[in-house]
Amino acid sequence: MVFKLATAALALAVFASAANYKRVTCPDGVNTATNAACCAFFALRDDLQTNLFNNTCGEDVHESLRLTFHDAIGFSGSDQFNGTGADGSMIIFADIETNFVANAGIDDSVDALAPFLTRHDVTAGDLIQFAGALGITNCPGAPQLQFLAGRPNATFPASDGTVPLPQSPVDMIFERMEDAGFSDAETVHLLASHTIARSDTLVPGHQAVPFDTTPFTFDPQIFLEVLLAGTGVPFGVNNSDGAEVDSPLPASGEMRLQSDFAIARSTRTACEWQSMVADQQLMMSNFQAVMARLAVVGHNTNMLVDCSELIPEPIAPVGTAAVFPAGTGPEDLQLVCQEAFPTLQAATGQATQIPECPDGDLNLADCPS
């Protein structure tokens, strides 16, 4: 009898707590939030989607996601480098940090996001991480990322050298990532971002050169295609600084980073890389978890406010596993991991044509601006 009364009392207390809980009405008179600190992000969300991302998984989404890493990785647990992590220093000290070699091309995303700081009452660090989390919701297959608000603005720039170069030896890359707080496996998980990545700077004379055949879809193709034997470089133009290695699909315009190639074949990470080839859900959950850590590098999460409710549910995945591009197959795999490789389907027909625009158009000039 006593147990029943205690249970009933507990249930009543929980009910009363829920009944008394109220959402905060935001100053716009339209939206409500779990915390007043989240209110500023409603207008920012609409502004970004309408005036930057155009509700598509386009170039501004790709570049905003890249910026989340380049800003947050400016941190050193050993104090070898200056930087306070995800602090917006890339925007605040753009005249310094955008000139670092590893940040080549990052000025595009910095210039695109900077005007939003004048229109919305948010910090630079929050803007960068919010834009990255919001932008990828436009990409089919992306996970729904956490967003915490309240990062103070950077007061000094990050040091040059915090962002690993793609031509750096693989163990040096792992060392830099460990210094920033990330394990070898988490480094692989972060590279899932390359599924929607393209380069404007690494192939001389060419822009928007993709890293896999589906640059507008968040899927495991990157983890398969990096494992395929290289046959040449796209456009017959090789990067001269070692950042690029032979691609398996040069005729389709696909490039491959030396760092991706090396990490996929390192005995330290080969099996972790291979594990996501046929597992879209694993790729999504891994990326979701590691981005939650990246977004708060340098910060005490107890001092931040969870505003994840502002991040919409992303577009559903289009598949569950990678597919061998037309003209390739298991015989092209270069495997270091001793675990069994999954059985995958292979595309048939003519060589893969990689779209240059989110709508499938093959001409970059036709992409929506």
C-alpha positions in Angstrom: 0.0 0.0 0.0 2.8 2.4 0.9 4.5 1.6 -2.4 1.3 2.3 -4.4 0.9 5.7 -2.6 4.5 6.6 -3.2 4.2 5.7 -6.9 1.0 7.7 -7.2 2.6 10.7 -5.5 5.6 10.5 -7.9 3.3 10.4 -10.9 1.4 13.4 -9.6 4.6 15.3 -9.1 5.8 14.6 -12.6 2.4 15.6 -14.0 2.4 18.8 -12.1 5.9 19.6 -13.3 4.9 19.0 -16.9 1.8 21.1 -16.4 3.8 24.0 -15.0 6.4 23.9 -17.7 6.0 26.7 -20.2 7.7 27.6 -23.4 9.1 31.1 -23.7 7.3 33.4 -26.1 9.9 35.0 -28.4 9.9 38.7 -29.1 8.6 38.2 -32.6 5.3 37.1 -31.1 5.1 34.1 -33.4 7.6 31.5 -32.2 8.1 29.9 -28.8 11.2 28.2 -27.5 12.5 26.1 -24.6 14.8 28.9 -23.8 14.8 32.6 -24.6 18.4 32.3 -25.9 17.0 30.2 -28.8 14.7 32.9 -30.1 17.2 34.8 -32.3 17.7 31.6 -34.3 14.2 31.4 -35.7 14.7 34.5 -37.9 18.3 33.5 -38.7 17.1 30.0 -39.8 14.6 31.5 -42.2 17.1 34.1 -43.5 19.8 31.4 -44.2 17.4 29.0 -45.9 15.8 31.6 -48.1 18.7 33.9 -48.9 21.8 31.6 -48.8 20.9 28.0 -49.1 17.8 28.4 -51.2 16.5 25.2 -49.5 18.9 23.1 -51.6 22.0 21.1 -51.0 24.1 23.4 -53.0 27.6 25.0 -52.9 26.8 27.3 -50.0 25.8 24.3 -47.9 29.0 22.5 -48.8 31.1 25.5 -47.9 29.3 26.2 -44.7 29.9 22.7 -43.5 33.6 23.0 -44.3 33.7 26.2 -42.3 32.4 24.4 -39.2 35.5 22.3 -39.1 38.1 24.9 -40.1 36.8 27.2 -37.3 36.4 24.6 -34.6 39.7 22.8 -35.1 41.5 26.0 -34.1 42.3 24.5 -30.7 45.2 22.7 -29.1 45.1 20.6 -26.0 48.8 20.7 -25.7 48.9 24.5 -26.2 51.1 24.0 -29.3 48.8 26.3 -31.1 46.6 29.3 -30.2 42.9 29.2 -30.6 39.7 28.7 -28.5 37.9 26.2 -30.8 34.5 26.9 -32.2 34.6 30.6 -31.5 34.0 32.3 -34.9 37.6 33.5 -35.2 37.5 32.5 -38.9 35.0 35.4 -39.4 36.2 37.8 -36.8 39.8 37.6 -37.9 39.1 36.8 -41.5 41.9 39.1 -42.7 44.3 36.7 -41.0 42.9 33.2 -41.0 41.6 33.1 -44.6 45.2 33.6 -45.7 46.4 30.4 -44.2 47.2 27.8 -46.9 45.0 25.2 -45.4 42.1 27.6 -45.5 42.3 28.3 -49.3 38.9 29.1 -50.6 37.3 29.4 -47.2 36.9 33.2 -47.8 33.8 32.3 -49.9 31.9 30.9 -46.9 33.2 33.6 -44.6 32.1 36.3 -47.0 28.7 34.6 -47.4 28.0 34.3 -43.7 29.4 37.6 -42.4 26.4 39.8 -43.4 24.1 37.6 -41.3 26.0 38.8 -38.2 24.8 42.4 -38.9 21.2 41.2 -39.3 20.9 38.9 -36.3 21.8 39.0 -32.7 24.1 36.0 -32.6 27.8 35.4 -32.1 30.1 34.4 -34.9 30.8 31.0 -33.4 27.1 30.3 -33.1 26.5 31.5 -36.6 29.0 29.2 -38.1 27.9 26.0 -36.3 24.2 26.8 -36.8 24.7 27.4 -40.5 26.5 24.1 -40.8 23.9 22.1 -38.9 21.0 23.8 -40.7 22.5 23.7 -44.2 22.9 19.9 -44.4 19.3 19.3 -43.6 18.8 20.1 -47.3 21.0 17.1 -48.2 19.2 13.8 -48.5 20.6 11.3 -46.0 22.2 13.8 -43.6 21.7 13.3 -39.9 19.9 15.9 -37.7 22.7 17.6 -35.8 22.6 19.1 -32.3 22.9 22.8 -31.9 24.0 24.5 -28.7 24.0 28.3 -28.4 26.0 30.7 -26.4 29.6 30.6 -27.7 31.4 33.8 -26.9 33.2 35.6 -29.7 36.9 34.9 -30.2 39.2 37.6 -28.9 42.3 36.5 -30.9 42.9 34.4 -34.1 43.8 30.7 -34.2 47.3 29.9 -35.2 48.3 28.8 -38.6 48.7 25.0 -38.7 45.6 24.0 -36.8 44.0 22.7 -40.0 45.7 19.6 -41.3 46.9 19.8 -45.0 45.7 17.0 -47.3 49.3 16.3 -48.4 50.5 15.9 -44.8 51.7 12.4 -43.7 48.8 10.4 -42.3 50.3 10.0 -38.9 50.9 13.8 -38.7 47.2 14.3 -39.5 46.2 11.9 -36.7 48.5 13.7 -34.3 47.0 17.1 -35.0 43.5 15.7 -34.6 44.4 14.0 -31.3 45.8 17.3 -30.1 42.4 18.9 -30.9 40.6 16.1 -29.0 39.6 13.6 -31.7 40.5 9.9 -32.0 41.5 8.2 -35.2 38.0 6.8 -35.6 36.4 10.2 -35.0 38.7 11.7 -37.7 37.2 9.1 -40.1 33.7 10.0 -39.0 34.4 13.7 -39.7 35.4 12.8 -43.2 31.9 11.8 -43.9 31.5 15.5 -44.8 33.5 14.8 -47.9 30.4 13.0 -49.4 29.1 16.5 -50.3 32.5 18.2 -50.7 33.9 19.8 -53.8 37.1 21.8 -54.3 37.5 25.2 -56.0 41.2 25.5 -55.4 43.0 22.2 -55.7 42.7 21.5 -59.4 44.2 24.5 -61.3 41.7 26.1 -63.6 38.7 24.2 -62.3 36.0 24.9 -59.7 33.5 22.6 -57.9 35.5 19.5 -58.5 33.7 16.7 -56.6 35.2 14.1 -54.2 32.6 11.4 -55.1 29.9 10.8 -57.7 27.0 12.1 -55.6 28.1 15.5 -54.3 24.5 16.6 -53.4 23.6 13.5 -51.4 24.9 12.6 -48.0 25.6 8.9 -48.6 28.4 6.3 -48.3 29.7 6.7 -51.9 32.8 8.6 -50.6 33.8 5.6 -48.4 33.6 3.2 -51.4 35.1 5.4 -54.1 38.2 6.3 -52.1 38.9 2.6 -51.8 39.0 2.1 -55.6 42.2 2.0 -57.5 43.2 5.3 -59.1 43.6 5.6 -62.9 44.3 9.3 -63.4 43.5 12.9 -62.5 40.5 14.9 -63.7 41.0 17.2 -66.7 44.6 15.9 -67.0 45.7 18.6 -64.5 47.6 17.3 -61.5 47.9 19.4 -58.3 51.6 20.1 -57.9 51.8 20.2 -54.1 50.9 16.6 -53.4 47.3 17.3 -52.1 45.8 15.2 -55.0 46.3 11.6 -56.0 44.9 9.6 -58.9 41.1 9.2 -58.9 39.2 6.1 -59.9 36.9 8.2 -62.1 39.0 11.0 -63.7 37.0 11.0 -66.9 33.9 11.8 -64.8 35.6 14.8 -63.2 36.1 13.2 -59.8 39.2 14.1 -57.8 40.8 12.4 -54.7 42.6 13.9 -51.8 45.9 12.4 -50.7 44.6 12.5 -47.1 41.4 10.5 -47.9 43.5 8.0 -49.8 46.0 7.6 -47.0 43.5 7.4 -44.1 41.4 4.8 -46.0 44.5 2.6 -46.3 46.1 3.2 -42.9 46.2 0.2 -40.6 44.9 2.5 -37.9 41.7 3.4 -39.6 41.1 1.1 -42.6 38.4 -1.0 -40.9 36.7 2.1 -39.5 36.6 3.6 -43.0 35.3 0.3 -44.5 32.6 -0.1 -41.9 30.4 2.6 -43.4 30.5 1.5 -47.0 27.3 -0.4 -46.8 25.7 1.2 -43.7 24.0 4.6 -44.3 22.6 4.6 -40.8 26.0 4.0 -39.2 27.5 6.8 -41.3 24.7 9.1 -40.1 25.0 8.2 -36.4 28.8 8.5 -36.5 28.7 11.9 -38.1 26.0 13.1 -35.8 28.0 12.2 -32.7 31.3 13.6 -33.9 29.8 16.8 -35.0 28.2 17.3 -31.6 31.8 17.2 -30.3 33.3 19.3 -33.0 30.7 22.1 -32.6 31.7 22.7 -28.9 35.4 22.4 -29.1 36.9 24.8 -26.5 33.6 25.3 -24.6 32.0 24.0 -21.5 28.7 22.6 -22.6 27.1 23.4 -19.2 27.5 27.1 -20.2 25.6 26.6 -23.5 21.9 26.3 -24.3 20.4 23.5 -26.3 18.6 25.0 -29.2 18.5 21.8 -31.3 14.7 22.3 -31.8 15.7 24.9 -34.4 17.3 22.3 -36.7 14.7 20.8 -39.0 14.5 17.1 -39.8 16.7 16.4 -42.8 15.6 14.9 -46.1 15.5 11.1 -45.8 18.3 9.0 -47.3 18.0 7.7 -50.9 19.6 4.4 -50.2 21.3 2.2 -47.6 24.7 1.3 -49.1 27.2 2.6 -51.7 27.0 1.3 -55.2 30.0 0.6 -57.5 30.0 3.3 -60.2 29.5 2.1 -63.8 32.7 0.5 -65.1 34.0 -0.4 -61.6 33.7 -3.4 -59.4 35.2 -5.4 -56.5 38.3 -6.1 -58.6 39.2 -2.4 -58.3 39.2 -2.4 -54.5 42.4 -1.6 -52.6 41.8 -3.1 -49.2 43.9 -3.0 -46.1 41.3 -4.0 -43.5 41.2 -7.8 -43.0 37.5 -7.9 -42.3 35.1 -9.2 -44.9 34.1 -6.5 -47.5 30.3 -6.2 -47.9 28.6 -7.3 -51.2 27.5 -4.2 -53.1 25.5 -3.6 -56.2 27.1 -2.2 -59.3 25.7 0.4 -61.6 25.6 -0.6 -65.3 25.6 1.3 -68.5 27.6 4.3 -69.6 30.2 5.9 -67.4 28.9 7.9 -64.5 28.1 11.5 -65.2 28.5 13.6 -62.0 25.9 16.4 -61.7 27.3 19.9 -61.3 24.1 21.4 -59.9 21.7 20.2 -57.2 18.9 19.7 -59.8 21.1 17.3 -61.7 22.2 19.7 -64.4 25.7 18.9 -65.8 26.7 22.5 -66.5 28.0 24.5 -63.6 27.0 27.7 -65.3 23.3 26.7 -65.1 23.4 26.2 -61.3 21.1 28.6 -59.3 23.2 31.4 -57.8 
